[in-house]
């Protein structure tokens, strides 16, 4: 899933491939 910031975070939260602030992860989950 891609959030409004353009990060390719998926539902599994693969922040290892695209490091970023936790706020972006939360935005995708919400």
ABEGO torsion letter per residue (X at the ends): XBBAAGBABBAAGBAAABBBBAAAAAAAAX
